[in-house]
Amino acid sequence: MKFAACWTAVVAAAPALAGPVEVLYTKITGHPTAVIPGARDLAGSLTFAEFRAMEGLYGSADGSRWLMKGRTQLGTDLETMLMLGAANAGSVLVQEGQPAVGGGFYDFIGSEAGRFDDFGNAAFSVRARTNQTGVPGVDQHRVLKYTLSSATLSPAFQELDPYTGLSDTTVSGDETVGNSVGSIHLLNDGRIGCQDSTINNIHTSRRPAIFYDRVAFHQTNVTSVNAMGGLGSRLWTTINANTFFTTPDGAHWVAIGDITGGTVLNVLVRDGDVVIQQGEAVPGSVLVAGDIFQAVQSSSGHWMARGRDNSGTTAAAPDWAVLDGALVAQTGQPITPGSGELWGDTLSGVAVDNAGNYVVMGNTSGTSDADAVMVLNGETVVLREGNRVDLNNNGQDDDDAYFGRGNDALTPFSANNVFLAQDGYLYAIINIRNEAGQDLNSTPAFGTPNALVRLCVGAGCAPPACDPDVNCDGAVNGFDVEATEQAVNGDFSNFCQASADLNGDGAENGFDIETEEQRVNGAPC
């Protein structure tokens, strides 16, 4: 019973800040959380479907909307989909096999889930096919825009549309959109940023490039950035897919790629300046930067990145995380101030909100059944492997479901799939198991046992503090217990609060009287 034994210790060390881990969706066959709202059959009618996979997640800065890529159990013709959600519920927005904007049928969703502007509108990419079932026929890559006010999708641009502003080695001006456009993100002024590694009618040495509304912004072997280490201005030698993103107001952008510098150097560029460079010190650290794995920006311009040093190319090489140019986490350093628990060799994701609050998730030097954590602002563990998750969403930690894997040597994280919203909620795709050490996966099992969860980690979503003075006479004593007993029995004449459900279990009964008695005797809310 290793898992049960570790639970008590873990909860004491690392509770969530405000209530249990709320489960939105899972892959548990037959469980209500596995049902995909809005899934359709080949005739376009709503149909029962369950999750096969959860593959990508991104949310709006204010937390009002989120997008999640996933797969259904409906078979190969209806499998891939994109879900649009608000708070703790979502519905299918785009699904394979359904009629596509621009004609034909959706084939699959682009490799990123898409991005929002500051008004709840979003943009993302899809592939459309001519045949609804069987052999896809002719495929075409498309970029779509979702408009919140009308809840509609509209075409933005598509494969073979013309680009402008590119420079070729011979004739320029005939370049067109390729079949794998990524880094799709929507700006407040309506422009759409993207990266294209598959530009048509151009020499391979002049792609990839990044664009706003199909107008070239930076291009491989054409555009320079300001390098570190005294290298001065250096050309891009490549710009990585799904790493170019701009704040919705257009003020700041980031991209990961390589530049020339004697040898090819991996870099993170922000607003034209290299801020992390392979072979140079990671800001605030003695580590020398190697690979850069992830870079994110908040809508307000705070940025984070994570990667590993240059001592090796294996997972054992030390990892680092940086916020706004300052080191916030590193292999071998305490996960929180004064802790004897140290960050391990793998940081799996970072996120930052508009106020600069941030989350780092990764493994630690702890025991194998509790060595994966999410840490808020370098100070508080908000989720730890072995913590229970609230599968039935009754507000209580009473379900046989835990953050982790049946094999605790496997990571319980879904890399990069975490975002932190300004309303105080943290959303993430994690993996879950039961107390017996079995993955809570689909049947038959596919991939990892994903669950979409959210946690309240900030003041914006925290419930108001309780007040044991329930009769509002200015004192906390036996009269408050008496007033609670009266309220539970239907008499609210001496009870001044909105509800007598003091323990938050959804019912007004004797347990609430007991809760009030405990509070009167000094128990915390």
N, C-alpha and C positions, 0 to 999 in steps of 0.2 A: 504494500500500500504506500509506495513511495510518494505518489502524487498527493494523496490525502495528507500525509505527514508534512509535506512542504507547504501546503495551502495556509495553515495557521500561521506559520512563520512569515510567509510572504505578505499576507494581508497586514500583519502588524507592521511590517517594514515599509510597505508601499501601497497604501490605499489610493483609490482614485480620489480626486479632489472633491467631487460633489456627486455622490451616488455611484451606482454600479455602471459597468460597461454595457451600454445599450446596444443590443444586436438589431440591426436593420434587416439584413438578409444573410442566409447561409446556403449551403449546398446539401443539407441533410435531407435525403429523400424521404418524402412523406411528412415533413415538418412544415408548418405554416410559413416559416421564414424562408423556405426554399422556393416558394411560389413567385413567379415573375409577373407582376401586374402589366397588362397591356400587350402580352404576347399574342400573336395571331397565327392562324393556319394559312395554307396556300390559297384559300378562298378569300382571305382578308378578314375572317371572322375571329373575334376574341376566342382564345382557347387556353386550356390549362397547360402550363409549362413550368418546369423547375430549372434552377440554375445548374449548369455543368461547369462553369468557370466564371471567375471575376478577374479581369485582366488589366484594368487601368482606371484611375480615379483622379478627378480634379474638381475643385469647387470654386465658387465665386468668393471674392474677398470678404464680403459681408456675411457669408455663410448661408445665404438665402437659397442658393441653387447648387447642385452638383451634377456631374456627368460620370457615368461608370460604364466602361466597356465590359461585355461579358458574353457568355455562350448559354444557349438553351439546351434542353434535352430533346428537342423536336426533330433531330436528324440533320443531315448535312445541307439540306436545301433551306432550312429555316434556323440555322444554328447561331450565327453571330448577331449581336445586337448592341445598341447604345441606349442606356437608360438615363432619363432626366429626372432628377429628384429635387425635393424641397424638404428641408428638415429631416424627418425620419421615414419618409416614404417617397417612392419613385414609380415611374411607369416607362414602358418602352417608347422611345422616340423614333428610332430607326431599327429595322430588323431585316436581316437577309431574307430574300424571297418575296418581299413586299414591293409594291410599285415605287420606283425611285423618282425623286425630283429630277426632272430632265429626261425622263423616259427610261424604259427598261426596268430592271429589278435590282435592289440592293444585293451586293455580293458580300462585302465585308467592310468593317470600319477601319480607318487609318490607324497607324500604330500608336498614336496619342489620342486621349479621350476628347481633346479640344480645350478651348479656353474661353473665359467670359470677359466681357467688358465690365465697366462699373455699373451698368444698368440692368444686368441680368440677361443680356443677349449673349450669344455664343457663336463660335465658328468651329468647324471640324471637317475632316475629310472622310470620304467613302470611296468604295469601288462599286460601280454599277455594271451589270451584265445584261446581255440581250435575252438569255433564256432563263425562265423562272426556275426550272429544275434540271437536274442532270448536268451535262457539259455546259459550262458557263456561256460559251459563245464568245462574243466580242466584249472585252472588259474596257471600262473607261474610268479614270480617276476623276473625282469631282470634289470641290470644296463647297460646303453649304453653310448658310447662316440661319441661325434660329433667332427669331424676334419674339421677345417675351410678351409684349403688349398684345400681339395677335396670336401668339402660340403657333406660329407658322414657320415652315422651312422654305428658303428660297435659294436659288443657285447663285454662287459668287463667281466662280470660274471653273474651268475643267481642262482636262488633258487636251493638248493641241491648241489651246488658246495662245495668242502671241505674248511673248515677253518683250520688254523694251529696256534699253540701257545696258545690255550685255556686250562684252567684247570677246570676239572669237579670234582664232589665230589666222583665219582667212576672211571670209565674208561675214559681216555682222548684220543683224537685223532680221534674220529668219528664224530665230530661236523660239521654241514653243514649250508649253508646260509638259512635263514628263508624266510618267505613270506612278510615281511614288512621292507625291508632295507631302511634306511633314511640317512640324513646328507651327501648326495652324493656330493663330491667335488673333483675336478681334480687338481693335482699338476703339476708344470712345467716339472718334470721328468717323467710324465706319470702315476704315482701312483694315485690311487683313494681311498680317505678316505670315511668311512661310519660308521654308527651306526646300530646295529641290536638288537632289543628287542625280536626277534622271533627265535633265534638260535635253530636249531634242535639237538636232541640227547644230551641235556645238562640239568642239574638240574636247576630249575627255580631260585634258589638262586645265580647262576653263570651267569646270564644274566640280563640286556644287557651288551654288550661290544662294543668297538670301534676298528676300523681296518684300516690298509693301505694294499690294495691289498690282502685282506682276511687273513692277518697276524695280530694276536691280538696285540693291542697296550696297552689298558687299559681294565680291566674287573671287573665287579661287584664282591665284596667280595674277590678279589684277589689282585688288584692293589691299592696302597696307594697314597695319595696326601698330600702335606704339608699344614695343616690347620692353621687357625688364632686362636687368643685367648689362646695361650699356649697349644693347643691340640696336637701339634706335628704331626706325621705321622698318617693319618687316612684312612681307607678303604672306597672306594666307596660302597654305598648300592644300588645305581642305577645311571644310566647315561641317561639323558633325550633324547628322540628322537629329531632329527633335531636341535641340539644345538652344535654338534661337527664340528668344521671347522678349517682348517689350511690355513695359507698364502700359495700362490702358490709356493713360494721358499722353503717351508717346515720349515721355521725358527720358526714359532709361531703357537700355536693352542689354542683353547678355547673349553670348554664344560660346560654345566650346569647339575647338578645332586644333589644327596644327599650323605652325609658322616655320619659315626658314630660319636657320640660325647655326650654320655649320652642320648640325644634325637637325632632323625634324623634331620640333618641340611642341608638346601638347600644352595648350593654353586655355585659360578662361579670359574672355574679353568682355569688358563692360564699358559701354559708351566709347568704343574705339581704343581703350587703353587695356593692356594686359594687366590683370590683377593677381593672377596665379599662373606661374610658368614652370614647366618641367625643368629641373636642374637648378631652380632658385628656391630659397627658403620659403616654406609655407608661412604666411604672415603670423607673427607671434610665436613661432616654433623653431626648434633646431632641426626639425625634419626638412628634408629636401623634397620638393614636390616631384611626384612621378605622374601617374595617371589621374585624371579628373573624371569622376563618375557622374556627378549630378550638379546642376546649378539651378536655383529657383529664385524668383523675385516676388515680393509682395506688390500689390497694386500701388502702394505708396513709395516703393523703390528700395526697401530693405532687400538685401540679397544674401544668399547662403550658397555654399558649395561644400562638397565632400569628395575625398579621393584617398589615395595612398601615397606613401613616399617612394623614392626611387631605389630602395634597397632590393627590390625583387618584384616579380610579376605575379606571385602567388597570393592567395588570400591571407597568408601569414604575415605579409608585409604590413607595417604599421599604417593605420588609417588616421585621417584628420577631418575636422569639420570647421568651417570658417563662417562667421557672420559679419557682414559689412567690413571685411578686411581684418577681423580679429579672430584669433583661434578660440574656439569654444569647446572643443572635444578632441581628444587624441588618445590613441592606443597607449595604455600604461598610465594614464592619468585618472584621478578619482572621478567617478561619475557625478558626484555632488561634493561640495566642499567638506573636507574632513573625513570623507568616507574611505574605508579600507577596501572597498570594491572598486576595481579599476576597469576602464574601458578595454574591451578585448580587441581582437584583430579585424573585426568587421563592423563598420558603421553602415547601416542598411538604408537610411533615408534621413532627410532633413526637411523642415518646413518652417516658414516664418509668416507672421501676420502683419497687418498694416502698422501696428504699434511697435513692432520689433520683438514681440514675444516669439520664441522659437522652440522647436522640438528636435531632438536628435534621438534616433532609434538605432540600437546595435546590441552586440553581445558584450558580456563582461567577464570578469574573473570569478564570478559566483559559481555555485554548484550547477551542474548541467541541466537540472530541471527548473532552474530559476535564473538563468544567466542571459535573458533577453529583456531589455528594458526600453521604455520611452521616457526621456527626461525632459522636463519643461524648464527652460531658461537656465539650465545648468544647475538647478537647485532642487527640483522635486521629481521623484519617480512617479509618474502618473499611470503607468501600466507596466506590469512585470509578468514574465512567464509564470504560469501557475495561478494567476488571478482568475477568479470566476468571471464569467460573462453572463449577462441577464438575457437568457434565451427566450423566455416568455414575456419579458418586458412588464413584469409586475412591480418593478422597483426594488425587488429583494434579491439577495444573493442566495438563491435556493435552487438553482438548476445544475444539473450534472453536465456542465460545459465550462471549459477553461481555455485561457489563452495559452497555446502551445501545440506541440506535435506529440503523437503517440510515441515516436522515437525522438527523445529529447535532444539527440545530437543534431537534428535537423532544425533549421531556422523557422521560427513561427511568424516571421515577417514576410510581407510581399514588398520587395524592394521598391522604394520611391513612392509607394502608393499611400501617402499620408498628406493631409493638408490641415492647416490651422486657420480658423476663421475669426474675424474680429468680434463675433458674438460670443466667443469663449468656447465654442465647440471644436474638438479635434475629431476628424474623420479619418479612418484608415481601413485598409483591407488587411486582415490578419488571418492566422490559421488557428483552428480550435480543435480540442480533443475532449474526451470524457475522463472521469476519474480513473477508469480502468486502463487508461493509456491507449485508447483507440481514437484514431483520427475521425472527426465528425465530417465525413466526406459524402459525396454522392454515391449512389449504387447503380451501376458499377462505378468504382472509384475512378476519377479523372483528375490528374494534376494534384494540387494540394488542397487541404480542407478549408477553403476560403470562407470568410465571413466579413461583411461590411458592418463596421461598428462606429459608434460615436461616443465620446466622453466629454463631459463638461469639465474643462480645466481652467476656466476663467470666470471672472466676476459677472460677466454679462449674462451667463446662462445659469448661474447658481441660484437655487431657491432662496427666498428671503429667510433670514434667521428666525427661528421659532421664538415665541414669547410665552413662557409658562403662566403669565398673568392672564388667564383666559376670561376672568370676569372684569378685568380692567379697573380694579379698585386700588391699584398701585402697590399691591403686596402679593407675594407668592406664598400661599399657605393652603391649609385644608379646604378653605372655601373655593379654591380653584378646582380641587378634586371633586368637590360636591357639584360645582357648576358643570364640570365635564360629564359627571354621571347623569345629571338632569338632561344635558344636551343629547347624550347618547340615547336617552329615552324619549326624545322628541321635544323637550322643553328648553328653548334657547333664550328664555327671558333673562337669565343671568350669565349667558355665554356671549362674549363680544367678538369672537372670531368667526371667520366665514364658514369654517367646517370643523366638526368635531373629530375628523379623521386625523388624529394627531400623530399616528405612527405611519401614515402614508400608505397603508395597505389597501386602500380603496373601499374600506368599510368603516362604519361608525358602530363600535361595539365595546365590550368590556376590555379588550386589549388597549383601547385608547384611554380608558380610565386608568389602567395600569401604567401606561406611558406617562400620563400627567402626574400620577403619584410619584413615579421615579424622578421626574423633573423637579417637582416640589421638594423632593429630598436631596436635590443637588446633582442629579445625573445630567450630563450634557444633552443638548438637543440632538 
